[in-house]
């Protein structure tokens, strides 16, 4: 790839591909540059450092989750789809949880994501203040379950069925609140 065709989105796509193939420990600016056929110094025009790359990767993966959301007729179904899409991504992508933990908080990206989440929830009848809390609780449930299940080698893996039961209970709770 020539420097003139190099952009942040292409760098992030290549880093995510590397993550999927070899895990987070393999993701470095040097390896991404090598895969793109450019010098590592040319990446610094687009990505500040490795941690910034992780943040960009995490954001891109989260946006892909939002892009994968199927239509919903009510906010309860939307929240359930949201939880399932996040679960599938976090359990299906190597080192996804570690990537989340190692990413920096990006207020602009977070606000954009919140808008993409809150708009459909409010359009489906959930007041904005509750929508903010409800979506956050779903994200916390997903990351909590996937982290606990992966962090206890040899312990019983609760898996998708237990997660779905918990997700349904959480959403019913928001329905009653």
Phi and psi in degrees as a GROMACS rama.xvg file:
@    title "Ramachandran Plot"
@    xaxis  label "Phi"
@    yaxis  label "Psi"
@TYPE xy
-82.1544  155.035  UNK-2
-56.0967  -36.627  UNK-3
-66.0597  -23.9839  UNK-4
-95.008  -4.88478  UNK-5
-75.2103  131.669  UNK-6
-145.034  167.615  UNK-7
-60.4712  -41.6461  UNK-8
-62.1022  -41.5774  UNK-9
-65.6183  -38.6678  UNK-10
-63.0323  -45.6719  UNK-11
-65.1274  -43.203  UNK-12
-57.9128  -43.9784  UNK-13
-67.0914  -39.1794  UNK-14
-65.2825  -38.8965  UNK-15
-67.0969  -38.359  UNK-16
-62.2442  -42.7222  UNK-17
-63.4647  -42.1144  UNK-18
-56.6165  -47.8445  UNK-19
-64.0774  -32.8502  UNK-20
-81.9486  -44.5909  UNK-21
-126.748  -1.04071  UNK-22
89.5726  169.93  UNK-23
-64.8424  -34.9831  UNK-24
-62.6491  -22.9566  UNK-25
-84.2345  -13.582  UNK-26
-82.043  112.231  UNK-27
-140.824  158.558  UNK-28
-62.2172  -37.0995  UNK-29
-63.0284  -44.4751  UNK-30
-68.7899  -39.5229  UNK-31
-63.6191  -43.8082  UNK-32
-60.3979  -43.0493  UNK-33
-60.6535  -41.9212  UNK-34
-66.5256  -31.2252  UNK-35
-87.1609  -9.5743  UNK-36
73.8598  32.0579  UNK-37
-128.609  167.639  UNK-38
-77.9833  151.058  UNK-39
-61.5853  -33.1289  UNK-40
-62.798  -28.9594  UNK-41
-69.945  -24.3165  UNK-42
-69.1193  -30.3883  UNK-43
-65.2474  -15.4949  UNK-44
-69.9885  -21.8654  UNK-45
-115.871  -25.5442  UNK-46
-137.329  124.746  UNK-47
-63.6989  -46.9096  UNK-48
-164.139  -178.685  UNK-49
-61.5784  -40.4986  UNK-50
-66.7895  -37.1071  UNK-51
-64.0188  -37.4037  UNK-52
-62.221  -43.7553  UNK-53
-58.54  -42.0919  UNK-54
-64.2772  -43.6507  UNK-55
-63.8752  -40.2875  UNK-56
-63.0349  -47.5892  UNK-57
-59.0819  -43.8413  UNK-58
-62.7747  -42.1895  UNK-59
-65.0823  -39.9187  UNK-60
-66.4688  -41.5501  UNK-61
-63.7582  -42.3058  UNK-62
-61.5054  -36.677  UNK-63
-65.4498  -32.0554  UNK-64
-64.454  -46.288  UNK-65
-64.1193  -36.5432  UNK-66
-66.0492  -26.5019  UNK-67
-86.1904  -1.17672  UNK-68
-66.6617  125.264  UNK-69
-77.0893  162.83  UNK-70
-63.4833  152.176  UNK-71
-136.291  148.092  UNK-72
-91.0052  -16.4401  UNK-73
-149.217  163.908  UNK-74
-67.3625  -29.1358  UNK-75
-64.1073  -44.4522  UNK-76
-66.8132  -38.7839  UNK-77
-59.6907  -47.263  UNK-78
-61.9824  -38.6018  UNK-79
-65.1259  -46.6637  UNK-80
-58.1532  -42.5039  UNK-81
-58.5032  -48.6267  UNK-82
-61.1188  -42.4634  UNK-83
-67.7  -42.5306  UNK-84
-61.8882  -44.1743  UNK-85
-64.1098  -44.1566  UNK-86
-57.5211  -49.3898  UNK-87
-59.658  -40.5514  UNK-88
-69.5703  -44.7627  UNK-89
-69.7877  -30.9927  UNK-90
-90.6216  -20.4936  UNK-91
-96.0107  -12.2225  UNK-92
-111.175  124.169  UNK-93
-53.7506  129.018  UNK-94
62.9632  20.7867  UNK-95
-59.8963  -42.2916  UNK-96
-65.6312  -41.0237  UNK-97
-63.193  -38.7438  UNK-98
-61.4541  -43.8357  UNK-99
-58.8038  -45.5613  UNK-100
-66.0025  -31.2601  UNK-101
-92.5156  -4.03537  UNK-102
-82.4555  148.011  UNK-103
-80.714  153.95  UNK-104
-75.6575  130.239  UNK-105
-119.933  105.201  UNK-106
-60.1727  -39.9692  UNK-107
-66.4005  -46.7426  UNK-108
-64.0525  -39.4462  UNK-109
-64.0898  -41.137  UNK-110
-66.3386  -40.1007  UNK-111
-62.6177  -44.7169  UNK-112
-63.7767  -43.991  UNK-113
-58.0432  -42.2387  UNK-114
-61.0636  -43.9889  UNK-115
-66.4474  -24.3047  UNK-116
-89.1691  -46.3659  UNK-117
-70.2946  -37.9151  UNK-118
-55.9117  -50.7849  UNK-119
-67.5642  -34.7062  UNK-120
-65.3396  -43.0793  UNK-121
-69.8412  -36.0407  UNK-122
-63.4546  -27.1468  UNK-123
-91.6839  7.3244  UNK-124
104.334  0.586377  UNK-125
-88.8826  123.938  UNK-126
-57.0831  146.929  UNK-127
-55.0209  -46.5662  UNK-128
-59.7256  -40.5687  UNK-129
-72.3116  -35.9461  UNK-130
-61.1298  -41.857  UNK-131
-61.277  -47.4012  UNK-132
-68.7521  -42.058  UNK-133
-64.8953  -45.4337  UNK-134
-66.4209  -36.3954  UNK-135
-64.4734  -38.0489  UNK-136
-68.8387  -34.0035  UNK-137
-66.8687  -44.9991  UNK-138
-60.573  -42.3805  UNK-139
-64.9417  -41.2921  UNK-140
-60.6549  -47.6827  UNK-141
-60.3647  -52.3078  UNK-142
-66.5045  -36.7096  UNK-143
-62.6789  -49.5806  UNK-144
-62.3472  -47.0253  UNK-145
-67.3899  -33.697  UNK-146
-70.2907  -47.2457  UNK-147
-61.7416  -42.7287  UNK-148
-66.1982  -31.664  UNK-149
-88.6353  -20.0225  UNK-150
-89.0729  -4.09443  UNK-151
-121.117  75.7051  UNK-152
-56.7795  134.556  UNK-153
86.7324  -18.0289  UNK-154
-79.2577  157.29  UNK-155
-59.651  132.266  UNK-156
-86.155  119.974  UNK-157
-72.9288  -31.1267  UNK-158
68.4631  -174.539  UNK-159
-62.3384  -41.797  UNK-160
-61.4909  -44.4046  UNK-161
-66.3873  -39.4066  UNK-162
-60.3065  -46.8816  UNK-163
-62.0985  -38.769  UNK-164
-61.5389  -44.8495  UNK-165
-65.7012  -40.1201  UNK-166
-62.9606  -44.5723  UNK-167
-60.5222  -42.3973  UNK-168
-63.8922  -42.3125  UNK-169
-61.5375  -46.3361  UNK-170
-66.0876  -40.1278  UNK-171
-60.1577  -37.6552  UNK-172
-61.4086  -43.0699  UNK-173
-67.0555  -30.7039  UNK-174
-67.3924  -31.2205  UNK-175
-87.8591  -19.2418  UNK-176
